[in-house]
Amino acid sequence: MSLNAQFLRDMLAQDSNYVKQLKLLLLKERELLEQRQTEGMQEIVSQKDHILGNLSFTAKQREQLLHTAGLTTDLAGWQVFLERDALTLPLIPGWQSLTDEFIECQAANEINGKMINRSKQTLSHLLNLIRGQVAAPSLYTQKGATTNNSSTHTVAKA
């Protein structure tokens, strides 16, 4: 298989562009979450899905290149792939930049996920309050087991 360095350059440039777009979307999503605005969230989710589909496609292309080259289909295999040919050596800084930005996207996505989870818990709690379904506190018995029974418990015996 002949190595097409221009194809690899274009693929990395395209992925870099997608990751930058994804990062911007995640920041916009965080702003909406902080402001508790749901308007525009569906559009962000749709755009994220589209970008992730494109990134997945190029990841499969890289995986196929690595498989054809007899290398492992992970980050280490890609690093070896780039290092073993003079045509691909100049791509290494761009690849490292891409992976760094992708790690930033993962961190931003985790933060957004935590914010969504916290909002979900708050909403669930508020709905339970409205319904009159206040959860009983979890208490410990004399034997150390937990119970959700809301009846009175003796703190100490004389």
ZIZITA-V526259 format. One record per residue. RES is the residue in one letter. PSI is psi in radians with two decimals (* if undefined). NEAR is the number of other C-alpha atoms within 8 Angstrom. Layout:
# ZIZITA-V526259
res=RES psi=PSI near=NEAR
res=RES psi=PSI near=NEAR
This chain:
# ZIZITA-V526259
res=M psi=2.22 near=2
res=S psi=2.49 near=3
res=L psi=2.20 near=4
res=N psi=1.64 near=6
res=A psi=-0.59 near=8
res=Q psi=-0.69 near=6
res=F psi=-0.77 near=7
res=L psi=-0.72 near=8
res=R psi=-0.79 near=9
res=D psi=-0.71 near=8
res=M psi=-0.78 near=9
res=L psi=-0.69 near=11
res=A psi=-0.74 near=8
res=Q psi=-0.80 near=8
res=D psi=-0.70 near=11
res=S psi=-0.73 near=9
res=N psi=-0.77 near=8
res=Y psi=-0.73 near=11
res=V psi=-0.66 near=13
res=K psi=-0.72 near=9
res=Q psi=-0.74 near=9
res=L psi=-0.74 near=11
res=K psi=-0.77 near=12
res=L psi=-0.71 near=8
res=L psi=-0.70 near=11
res=L psi=-0.65 near=12
res=L psi=-0.71 near=9
res=K psi=-0.71 near=8
res=E psi=-0.74 near=11
res=R psi=-0.74 near=9
res=E psi=-0.78 near=8
res=L psi=-0.68 near=11
res=L psi=-0.72 near=12
res=E psi=-0.62 near=7
res=Q psi=-0.03 near=6
res=R psi=0.72 near=6
res=Q psi=2.21 near=9
res=T psi=-0.30 near=8
res=E psi=2.22 near=5
res=G psi=-0.21 near=7
res=M psi=-0.67 near=10
res=Q psi=-0.69 near=8
res=E psi=-0.70 near=7
res=I psi=-0.78 near=10
res=V psi=-0.73 near=8
res=S psi=-0.77 near=8
res=Q psi=-0.68 near=9
res=K psi=-0.74 near=10
res=D psi=-0.75 near=8
res=H psi=-0.82 near=8
res=I psi=-0.77 near=12
res=L psi=-0.58 near=8
res=G psi=-0.74 near=8
res=N psi=-0.72 near=9
res=L psi=-0.64 near=10
res=S psi=-0.70 near=8
res=F psi=-0.82 near=8
res=T psi=-0.51 near=10
res=A psi=-0.68 near=8
res=K psi=-0.63 near=8
res=Q psi=-0.77 near=8
res=R psi=-0.72 near=9
res=E psi=-0.72 near=10
res=Q psi=-0.72 near=8
res=L psi=-0.77 near=8
res=L psi=-0.73 near=14
res=H psi=-0.77 near=10
res=T psi=-0.62 near=7
res=A psi=-0.07 near=7
res=G psi=0.43 near=6
res=L psi=2.86 near=11
res=T psi=2.56 near=9
res=T psi=1.03 near=10
res=D psi=-3.02 near=7
res=L psi=-0.69 near=6
res=A psi=-0.71 near=8
res=G psi=-0.71 near=11
res=W psi=-0.68 near=13
res=Q psi=-0.76 near=9
res=V psi=-0.74 near=9
res=F psi=-0.79 near=12
res=L psi=-0.56 near=11
res=E psi=-0.33 near=10
res=R psi=0.01 near=8
res=D psi=2.38 near=8
res=A psi=-0.49 near=7
res=L psi=-0.46 near=6
res=T psi=-0.20 near=12
res=L psi=-0.72 near=10
res=P psi=-0.21 near=7
res=L psi=-0.24 near=9
res=I psi=-0.82 near=11
res=P psi=-0.69 near=7
res=G psi=-0.69 near=8
res=W psi=-0.77 near=9
res=Q psi=-0.69 near=8
res=S psi=-0.74 near=8
res=L psi=-0.80 near=12
res=T psi=-0.64 near=8
res=D psi=-0.77 near=8
res=E psi=-0.62 near=11
res=F psi=-0.66 near=9
res=I psi=-0.68 near=8
res=E psi=-0.68 near=9
res=C psi=-0.73 near=12
res=Q psi=-0.73 near=8
res=A psi=-0.76 near=8
res=A psi=-0.68 near=11
res=N psi=-0.68 near=9
res=E psi=-0.76 near=8
res=I psi=-0.81 near=8
res=N psi=-0.70 near=12
res=G psi=-0.71 near=8
res=K psi=-0.68 near=8
res=M psi=-0.72 near=9
res=I psi=-0.75 near=9
res=N psi=-0.73 near=8
res=R psi=-0.72 near=8
res=S psi=-0.69 near=8
res=K psi=-0.74 near=8
res=Q psi=-0.74 near=8
res=T psi=-0.79 near=8
res=L psi=-0.74 near=8
res=S psi=-0.75 near=8
res=H psi=-0.77 near=8
res=L psi=-0.72 near=8
res=L psi=-0.69 near=8
res=N psi=-0.66 near=10
res=L psi=-0.75 near=9
res=I psi=-0.69 near=7
res=R psi=-0.22 near=6
res=G psi=0.38 near=6
res=Q psi=1.20 near=7
res=V psi=2.21 near=6
res=A psi=2.37 near=4
res=A psi=2.50 near=7
res=P psi=2.59 near=7
res=S psi=2.08 near=8
res=L psi=2.86 near=8
res=Y psi=2.45 near=9
res=T psi=3.10 near=8
res=Q psi=-0.46 near=5
res=K psi=-0.01 near=5
res=G psi=-0.02 near=6
res=A psi=2.68 near=7
res=T psi=2.63 near=8
res=T psi=2.56 near=8
res=N psi=0.20 near=8
res=N psi=2.24 near=8
res=S psi=0.16 near=6
res=S psi=2.90 near=4
res=T psi=2.56 near=4
res=H psi=2.53 near=4
res=T psi=2.25 near=5
res=V psi=-0.71 near=4
res=A psi=2.66 near=4
res=K psi=2.48 near=4
res=A psi=* near=2
